[in-house]
Amino acid sequence: MKGSNSKEENPLKVNRRHFFSQLSVGIGSIALGSLLIPDLFKGGAIETTDLSKLGIPHFAPKAKRIIYLFQAGAPSQFETFDHKPTLRKRMGEDLPESIRNGQRLTGMTSGQDKFPLMPPAIGFQQHGKSGQWISDYFPHIAKIADDICIVKSLHTEAINHDPAITFFQTGSQISGRPSMGSWLSYGLGSENKNLPSFVVLTSRGKGNSQGLYSKLWSSGFLDSKHQGVLLRSGKDPVLYLNDPDGITRSEKRHLLDQVSSLNKMHQVETGDDEIESRIAQYEMAYRMQMSVPDVMDISKEPEDIIKLYGEDCQVPGTYAANALQARRLAENGVRFIQLYHQGWDQHGNLPNEMAGQAIDVDKASAALVLDLKQRGMLEDTLVIWGGEFGRTNYCQGKFDPTNYGRDHHPRAFSIWMAGGGVKPGISYGETDEFGYNIIKDPVHINDFHATLMYAMGLDHEQLTYKYQGRRFRLTDVAGNVINDLLT
């Protein structure tokens, strides 16, 4: 027979030391719960055990937010961050077939008999203690060389703009999937109840532009409340957000309460979860009436910040203005801020167009990193700069060193990242001497997505959504976290 001290016979019997040790753990858990779930102790039951609906990451995040500076149209890696002296030495020579190896071509170069190698339109220099190779088109980004991680081995399957940019933003070349920002909104929610968790800003450069479509920031099959909110330049950043003349704030509140009551009745009758999203969107729009104008107003920014970003930051709709707005949105708790800058599709006149595009983005991109850094925000804000694929090392059409372009190249291209747990001052991945094929540390788009989600505290294999009988995720059925990129 077991003695009287048996735990089975005395399950509640504890001594004084055990009681206080367990009490301290309990208080700590309560405190943590109140931080992770602000509404935990406001009364009423929490209606879900789905961590994604509570905004709780799977593990400790390295980054709290992402600012994605997307260069739509695909800037050439040979005029940005992948230095290839061989192209200058062998200028005009035909690309060896052993290098091209029968790769699929676009319709724009498939009829070419020759593929003459074309050197960079400008020189390259090494910068910072890290010795990063950066083209002379980007003197301001060169100054932050020790803050950025340049990835030179990204690759994709898409060879045309629309499927390529769709793949980058949604994890699929086929339209209809949720965008990156929507997945993060679904997984983590918002840090500010008065602003959306996912915001989009657009600008246009002087070069050849590809179209931008709302499918790139769509929530797909996720609830529509996770869709990106496009903020426009000018007096009305969000269409139809302001009340009509003659409608007071209290009248608008009364109207929303009545509409919400009717919607809730309809939701009970139909069981349609999308009605809850509609209610949430109405409420968000109401709160945004007060918060958005304040966030978008840069008139109180000090002169040194205006000087840092450049005078263009005072012109609504420019890349510089959007970069400054991105910092303000991040500062106010927006989880994912997506900037699209059009004009990088240089099939011809590359030297002139690249120079103009670089002037548009160079200073403001570097300023954003420096601004976040001086505010202590860079360590938990992940900044990304890059396009949807790369460019060919040979010229499109006849060889003409004074006026040429480069075609699409999905096999290898470059981007850079800064902050948010990414190792600074490193170059990751390597291409061959022609810059055509990856020879070290390839990074697929799925790997890229998995790594970003990991930095945000999410396991890309666990964050799923059941739709049409199967579970979907941003990385679909692939993707590996590139731990060598992270601190």
QUIBEL-V271524 format. One record per residue. N is the residue number from 1. RES is the residue in one letter. SS is DSSP state (helix for helix, strand for strand, loop for the rest). PHI is phi in whole degrees, -180 to 180 (999 if undefined). NEAR is the number of other ideal C-beta (glycine too) atoms within 10 Angstrom. Layout:
n->{N & N}
res->{RES & RES}
ss->{SS & SS}
phi->{PHI & PHI}
near->{NEAR & NEAR}
This chain:
n->{1 & 2 & 3 & 4 & 5 & 6 & 7 & 8 & 9 & 10 & 11 & 12 & 13 & 14 & 15 & 16 & 17 & 18 & 19 & 20 & 21 & 22 & 23 & 24 & 25 & 26 & 27 & 28 & 29 & 30 & 31 & 32 & 33 & 34 & 35 & 36 & 37 & 38 & 39 & 40 & 41 & 42 & 43 & 44 & 45 & 46 & 47 & 48 & 49 & 50 & 51 & 52 & 53 & 54 & 55 & 56 & 57 & 58 & 59 & 60 & 61 & 62 & 63 & 64 & 65 & 66 & 67 & 68 & 69 & 70 & 71 & 72 & 73 & 74 & 75 & 76 & 77 & 78 & 79 & 80 & 81 & 82 & 83 & 84 & 85 & 86 & 87 & 88 & 89 & 90 & 91 & 92 & 93 & 94 & 95 & 96 & 97 & 98 & 99 & 100 & 101 & 102 & 103 & 104 & 105 & 106 & 107 & 108 & 109 & 110 & 111 & 112 & 113 & 114 & 115 & 116 & 117 & 118 & 119 & 120 & 121 & 122 & 123 & 124 & 125 & 126 & 127 & 128 & 129 & 130 & 131 & 132 & 133 & 134 & 135 & 136 & 137 & 138 & 139 & 140 & 141 & 142 & 143 & 144 & 145 & 146 & 147 & 148 & 149 & 150 & 151 & 152 & 153 & 154 & 155 & 156 & 157 & 158 & 159 & 160 & 161 & 162 & 163 & 164 & 165 & 166 & 167 & 168 & 169 & 170 & 171 & 172 & 173 & 174 & 175 & 176 & 177 & 178 & 179 & 180 & 181 & 182 & 183 & 184 & 185 & 186 & 187 & 188 & 189 & 190 & 191 & 192 & 193 & 194 & 195 & 196 & 197 & 198 & 199 & 200 & 201 & 202 & 203 & 204 & 205 & 206 & 207 & 208 & 209 & 210 & 211 & 212 & 213 & 214 & 215 & 216 & 217 & 218 & 219 & 220 & 221 & 222 & 223 & 224 & 225 & 226 & 227 & 228 & 229 & 230 & 231 & 232 & 233 & 234 & 235 & 236 & 237 & 238 & 239 & 240 & 241 & 242 & 243 & 244 & 245 & 246 & 247 & 248 & 249 & 250 & 251 & 252 & 253 & 254 & 255 & 256 & 257 & 258 & 259 & 260 & 261 & 262 & 263 & 264 & 265 & 266 & 267 & 268 & 269 & 270 & 271 & 272 & 273 & 274 & 275 & 276 & 277 & 278 & 279 & 280 & 281 & 282 & 283 & 284 & 285 & 286 & 287 & 288 & 289 & 290 & 291 & 292 & 293 & 294 & 295 & 296 & 297 & 298 & 299 & 300 & 301 & 302 & 303 & 304 & 305 & 306 & 307 & 308 & 309 & 310 & 311 & 312 & 313 & 314 & 315 & 316 & 317 & 318 & 319 & 320 & 321 & 322 & 323 & 324 & 325 & 326 & 327 & 328 & 329 & 330 & 331 & 332 & 333 & 334 & 335 & 336 & 337 & 338 & 339 & 340 & 341 & 342 & 343 & 344 & 345 & 346 & 347 & 348 & 349 & 350 & 351 & 352 & 353 & 354 & 355 & 356 & 357 & 358 & 359 & 360 & 361 & 362 & 363 & 364 & 365 & 366 & 367 & 368 & 369 & 370 & 371 & 372 & 373 & 374 & 375 & 376 & 377 & 378 & 379 & 380 & 381 & 382 & 383 & 384 & 385 & 386 & 387 & 388 & 389 & 390 & 391 & 392 & 393 & 394 & 395 & 396 & 397 & 398 & 399 & 400 & 401 & 402 & 403 & 404 & 405 & 406 & 407 & 408 & 409 & 410 & 411 & 412 & 413 & 414 & 415 & 416 & 417 & 418 & 419 & 420 & 421 & 422 & 423 & 424 & 425 & 426 & 427 & 428 & 429 & 430 & 431 & 432 & 433 & 434 & 435 & 436 & 437 & 438 & 439 & 440 & 441 & 442 & 443 & 444 & 445 & 446 & 447 & 448 & 449 & 450 & 451 & 452 & 453 & 454 & 455 & 456 & 457 & 458 & 459 & 460 & 461 & 462 & 463 & 464 & 465 & 466 & 467 & 468 & 469 & 470 & 471 & 472 & 473 & 474 & 475 & 476 & 477 & 478 & 479 & 480 & 481 & 482 & 483 & 484 & 485 & 486 & 487}
res->{M & K & G & S & N & S & K & E & E & N & P & L & K & V & N & R & R & H & F & F & S & Q & L & S & V & G & I & G & S & I & A & L & G & S & L & L & I & P & D & L & F & K & G & G & A & I & E & T & T & D & L & S & K & L & G & I & P & H & F & A & P & K & A & K & R & I & I & Y & L & F & Q & A & G & A & P & S & Q & F & E & T & F & D & H & K & P & T & L & R & K & R & M & G & E & D & L & P & E & S & I & R & N & G & Q & R & L & T & G & M & T & S & G & Q & D & K & F & P & L & M & P & P & A & I & G & F & Q & Q & H & G & K & S & G & Q & W & I & S & D & Y & F & P & H & I & A & K & I & A & D & D & I & C & I & V & K & S & L & H & T & E & A & I & N & H & D & P & A & I & T & F & F & Q & T & G & S & Q & I & S & G & R & P & S & M & G & S & W & L & S & Y & G & L & G & S & E & N & K & N & L & P & S & F & V & V & L & T & S & R & G & K & G & N & S & Q & G & L & Y & S & K & L & W & S & S & G & F & L & D & S & K & H & Q & G & V & L & L & R & S & G & K & D & P & V & L & Y & L & N & D & P & D & G & I & T & R & S & E & K & R & H & L & L & D & Q & V & S & S & L & N & K & M & H & Q & V & E & T & G & D & D & E & I & E & S & R & I & A & Q & Y & E & M & A & Y & R & M & Q & M & S & V & P & D & V & M & D & I & S & K & E & P & E & D & I & I & K & L & Y & G & E & D & C & Q & V & P & G & T & Y & A & A & N & A & L & Q & A & R & R & L & A & E & N & G & V & R & F & I & Q & L & Y & H & Q & G & W & D & Q & H & G & N & L & P & N & E & M & A & G & Q & A & I & D & V & D & K & A & S & A & A & L & V & L & D & L & K & Q & R & G & M & L & E & D & T & L & V & I & W & G & G & E & F & G & R & T & N & Y & C & Q & G & K & F & D & P & T & N & Y & G & R & D & H & H & P & R & A & F & S & I & W & M & A & G & G & G & V & K & P & G & I & S & Y & G & E & T & D & E & F & G & Y & N & I & I & K & D & P & V & H & I & N & D & F & H & A & T & L & M & Y & A & M & G & L & D & H & E & Q & L & T & Y & K & Y & Q & G & R & R & F & R & L & T & D & V & A & G & N & V & I & N & D & L & L & T}
ss->{loop & loop & loop & loop & loop & loop & loop & loop & loop & loop & loop & loop & loop & loop & loop & helix & helix & helix & helix & helix & helix & helix & helix & helix & helix & helix & helix & helix & helix & helix & helix & helix & helix & helix & helix & helix & loop & loop & loop & loop & loop & loop & loop & loop & loop & loop & loop & loop & loop & loop & helix & helix & helix & helix & loop & loop & loop & loop & loop & loop & loop & loop & loop & loop & strand & strand & strand & strand & strand & strand & strand & strand & loop & loop & loop & loop & helix & helix & helix & loop & loop & loop & loop & loop & helix & helix & helix & helix & helix & loop & loop & loop & loop & strand & loop & loop & helix & helix & helix & helix & loop & loop & loop & loop & loop & loop & loop & loop & loop & loop & loop & loop & loop & loop & loop & strand & strand & loop & loop & loop & loop & loop & loop & strand & strand & strand & strand & loop & loop & loop & loop & strand & strand & strand & strand & loop & loop & loop & helix & helix & helix & helix & loop & loop & helix & helix & helix & strand & strand & strand & strand & strand & strand & strand & strand & loop & loop & loop & loop & loop & helix & helix & helix & helix & helix & helix & helix & helix & helix & helix & loop & loop & loop & loop & loop & loop & loop & loop & loop & helix & helix & helix & helix & helix & helix & helix & helix & helix & loop & loop & loop & loop & loop & loop & loop & loop & loop & strand & strand & strand & strand & strand & strand & strand & loop & loop & loop & loop & loop & loop & loop & loop & loop & helix & helix & helix & helix & loop & loop & loop & loop & loop & loop & helix & helix & helix & loop & loop & strand & strand & loop & loop & loop & loop & loop & loop & loop & loop & loop & loop & loop & loop & loop & loop & loop & loop & loop & loop & helix & helix & helix & helix & helix & helix & helix & helix & helix & helix & helix & helix & helix & helix & helix & helix & helix & helix & helix & helix & helix & helix & loop & loop & helix & helix & helix & helix & helix & helix & helix & helix & helix & helix & helix & helix & helix & helix & helix & helix & helix & helix & helix & helix & helix & helix & helix & helix & loop & loop & loop & loop & loop & loop & helix & helix & helix & helix & helix & helix & helix & loop & helix & helix & helix & helix & loop & loop & loop & loop & helix & helix & helix & helix & helix & helix & helix & helix & helix & helix & helix & helix & helix & loop & loop & loop & loop & strand & strand & strand & strand & strand & strand & strand & loop & loop & loop & loop & loop & loop & loop & helix & helix & helix & helix & helix & helix & helix & helix & helix & helix & helix & helix & helix & helix & helix & helix & helix & helix & helix & helix & helix & helix & helix & helix & helix & loop & loop & loop & helix & helix & helix & strand & strand & strand & strand & strand & strand & loop & loop & loop & strand & strand & strand & strand & strand & strand & loop & loop & loop & loop & loop & loop & loop & loop & loop & loop & strand & strand & strand & strand & loop & loop & loop & strand & strand & strand & strand & strand & strand & loop & loop & loop & strand & loop & loop & loop & strand & strand & strand & loop & strand & strand & loop & loop & loop & loop & loop & loop & strand & strand & strand & loop & loop & strand & strand & helix & helix & helix & helix & helix & helix & helix & helix & helix & helix & helix & loop & loop & loop & loop & loop & loop & loop & loop & loop & strand & strand & strand & loop & loop & strand & strand & strand & loop & loop & loop & loop & loop & loop & loop & loop & loop & loop & helix & helix & helix & strand & loop}
phi->{999 & -74 & -69 & -69 & -90 & -59 & -67 & -66 & -84 & -132 & -64 & -103 & -79 & -133 & -90 & -64 & -63 & -64 & -58 & -72 & -67 & -72 & -62 & -65 & -64 & -63 & -64 & -61 & -65 & -63 & -63 & -63 & -61 & -68 & -77 & -75 & -128 & -57 & -89 & -59 & -112 & -92 & 96 & 86 & -89 & -80 & -91 & -144 & -111 & -77 & -60 & -64 & -78 & -94 & 74 & -102 & -68 & -72 & -155 & -59 & -80 & -91 & -127 & -100 & -156 & -128 & -116 & -107 & -91 & -86 & -96 & -69 & 117 & 78 & -66 & -70 & -68 & -78 & -112 & -125 & -134 & -116 & -79 & -131 & -59 & -58 & -65 & -75 & -66 & -114 & -52 & 88 & -71 & -75 & -59 & -59 & -61 & -65 & -86 & -70 & 53 & 69 & -60 & -57 & -117 & -79 & -66 & -80 & -126 & -64 & -90 & -74 & -85 & -122 & -128 & -70 & -64 & -125 & -73 & -59 & -75 & -150 & -79 & -122 & -136 & -90 & -135 & 71 & -64 & -77 & 70 & -66 & -81 & -137 & -71 & -70 & -67 & -125 & -66 & -79 & -64 & -59 & -73 & -107 & -53 & -81 & -101 & -111 & -112 & -96 & -101 & -105 & -127 & -74 & -150 & -144 & -93 & -78 & -115 & -119 & -58 & -60 & -65 & -70 & -71 & -65 & -63 & -62 & -88 & -124 & 82 & -147 & -76 & -96 & -64 & 118 & -85 & -66 & -78 & -53 & -61 & -68 & -62 & -69 & -64 & -64 & -79 & -123 & 71 & -112 & -90 & -137 & -69 & -97 & -136 & -65 & -82 & -137 & -125 & -122 & -130 & -126 & -148 & -134 & -89 & -93 & -85 & -66 & -110 & -90 & -72 & -117 & -131 & -63 & -62 & -73 & -123 & -76 & -88 & 56 & -88 & -75 & -55 & -65 & -67 & -92 & -70 & -67 & -100 & -80 & -98 & -91 & -81 & 103 & -73 & -117 & -59 & -125 & -62 & 64 & -79 & -76 & -75 & -64 & -58 & 93 & -101 & -87 & -63 & -68 & -67 & -64 & -63 & -64 & -62 & -63 & -63 & -68 & -64 & -63 & -62 & -66 & -63 & -65 & -62 & -66 & -66 & -62 & -72 & -102 & 72 & -81 & -66 & -65 & -66 & -63 & -64 & -64 & -61 & -62 & -69 & -61 & -67 & -62 & -60 & -63 & -71 & -67 & -56 & -94 & -84 & -63 & -58 & -69 & -67 & -80 & -85 & -97 & -62 & -93 & -68 & -68 & -61 & -66 & -73 & -60 & -67 & -63 & -82 & 101 & -59 & -61 & -67 & -93 & -104 & -55 & 93 & -81 & -61 & -64 & -63 & -68 & -64 & -66 & -63 & -61 & -63 & -66 & -66 & -62 & -63 & -101 & 93 & -74 & -76 & -136 & -118 & -111 & -104 & -115 & -119 & -86 & 120 & -99 & -92 & -91 & -83 & -153 & 53 & -59 & -56 & -74 & -69 & -62 & -62 & -67 & -63 & -63 & -61 & -60 & -113 & -60 & -65 & -68 & -64 & -66 & -61 & -60 & -63 & -66 & -64 & -62 & -65 & -71 & -94 & 74 & -101 & -65 & -64 & -122 & -123 & -94 & -104 & -127 & -133 & 165 & -111 & -90 & -162 & -105 & -130 & -70 & -81 & -107 & -84 & -86 & 86 & -71 & -69 & -150 & -62 & -92 & -153 & -145 & -138 & -126 & -86 & -70 & -144 & -86 & -72 & -163 & -157 & -120 & -139 & -132 & -135 & -148 & 72 & 54 & 87 & -86 & -66 & -85 & 68 & -124 & -115 & -118 & 85 & -151 & -107 & -69 & -64 & -93 & 69 & -99 & -118 & -81 & -116 & -154 & 54 & -67 & -129 & -81 & -56 & -62 & -65 & -58 & -63 & -61 & -71 & -62 & -66 & -62 & -60 & -88 & 87 & -118 & -87 & -63 & -84 & -94 & -81 & -128 & -144 & -83 & -151 & 52 & 86 & -140 & -95 & -103 & -148 & -58 & -92 & 56 & -122 & -139 & 98 & -131 & -68 & -90 & -65 & -68 & -85 & -108 & -74}
near->{4 & 8 & 6 & 8 & 8 & 11 & 9 & 6 & 10 & 10 & 8 & 5 & 11 & 12 & 8 & 7 & 8 & 10 & 9 & 10 & 11 & 11 & 10 & 9 & 9 & 9 & 10 & 10 & 10 & 12 & 10 & 10 & 14 & 12 & 9 & 13 & 14 & 11 & 10 & 13 & 9 & 7 & 6 & 6 & 5 & 10 & 7 & 9 & 7 & 8 & 16 & 20 & 14 & 16 & 18 & 15 & 18 & 18 & 9 & 6 & 19 & 18 & 21 & 20 & 27 & 26 & 26 & 22 & 25 & 24 & 24 & 26 & 25 & 24 & 30 & 28 & 29 & 28 & 25 & 31 & 26 & 25 & 20 & 22 & 11 & 15 & 20 & 13 & 11 & 18 & 14 & 13 & 15 & 14 & 19 & 13 & 9 & 6 & 16 & 18 & 10 & 6 & 13 & 9 & 17 & 16 & 8 & 13 & 17 & 9 & 8 & 15 & 5 & 12 & 22 & 20 & 25 & 26 & 19 & 25 & 21 & 16 & 11 & 21 & 14 & 12 & 18 & 16 & 8 & 16 & 12 & 24 & 18 & 23 & 24 & 15 & 25 & 25 & 15 & 18 & 27 & 21 & 17 & 25 & 24 & 14 & 23 & 30 & 21 & 25 & 25 & 25 & 24 & 27 & 21 & 22 & 14 & 18 & 17 & 15 & 19 & 16 & 17 & 22 & 26 & 22 & 22 & 26 & 25 & 24 & 25 & 17 & 18 & 9 & 14 & 11 & 25 & 28 & 29 & 24 & 29 & 28 & 33 & 24 & 27 & 23 & 27 & 25 & 17 & 19 & 15 & 16 & 13 & 17 & 21 & 27 & 27 & 27 & 26 & 25 & 25 & 20 & 23 & 16 & 22 & 14 & 22 & 17 & 15 & 20 & 10 & 17 & 12 & 11 & 16 & 23 & 25 & 22 & 21 & 20 & 14 & 20 & 20 & 14 & 23 & 24 & 23 & 25 & 21 & 17 & 21 & 15 & 17 & 8 & 9 & 13 & 20 & 18 & 8 & 8 & 14 & 13 & 14 & 7 & 5 & 6 & 11 & 9 & 11 & 8 & 11 & 15 & 11 & 11 & 14 & 15 & 9 & 10 & 13 & 15 & 11 & 10 & 16 & 13 & 11 & 12 & 16 & 10 & 9 & 10 & 7 & 13 & 9 & 12 & 18 & 14 & 17 & 18 & 18 & 14 & 16 & 14 & 14 & 18 & 17 & 17 & 13 & 19 & 15 & 10 & 17 & 24 & 15 & 11 & 21 & 19 & 10 & 16 & 5 & 7 & 16 & 8 & 7 & 8 & 16 & 17 & 11 & 21 & 26 & 22 & 11 & 19 & 24 & 15 & 12 & 16 & 14 & 22 & 32 & 24 & 22 & 25 & 30 & 25 & 22 & 26 & 23 & 17 & 25 & 26 & 16 & 15 & 17 & 25 & 25 & 29 & 27 & 24 & 26 & 24 & 29 & 22 & 24 & 25 & 20 & 26 & 20 & 16 & 15 & 24 & 17 & 14 & 22 & 27 & 17 & 14 & 26 & 23 & 16 & 23 & 26 & 19 & 24 & 27 & 28 & 25 & 23 & 29 & 27 & 18 & 22 & 25 & 16 & 12 & 12 & 9 & 17 & 21 & 15 & 17 & 25 & 25 & 29 & 21 & 28 & 25 & 27 & 29 & 27 & 30 & 28 & 25 & 31 & 25 & 26 & 21 & 16 & 10 & 16 & 12 & 13 & 6 & 13 & 21 & 23 & 25 & 21 & 23 & 25 & 22 & 23 & 27 & 30 & 25 & 25 & 27 & 26 & 26 & 27 & 26 & 19 & 25 & 13 & 18 & 17 & 15 & 21 & 20 & 22 & 15 & 24 & 15 & 14 & 18 & 29 & 23 & 16 & 19 & 13 & 11 & 14 & 17 & 22 & 18 & 24 & 19 & 21 & 25 & 25 & 24 & 25 & 26 & 29 & 24 & 24 & 25 & 18 & 24 & 16 & 26 & 15 & 12 & 22 & 15 & 18 & 9 & 13 & 6 & 5 & 8 & 9 & 21 & 22 & 27 & 22 & 13 & 8 & 14 & 22 & 14 & 19 & 20 & 9 & 13 & 23 & 16 & 11}
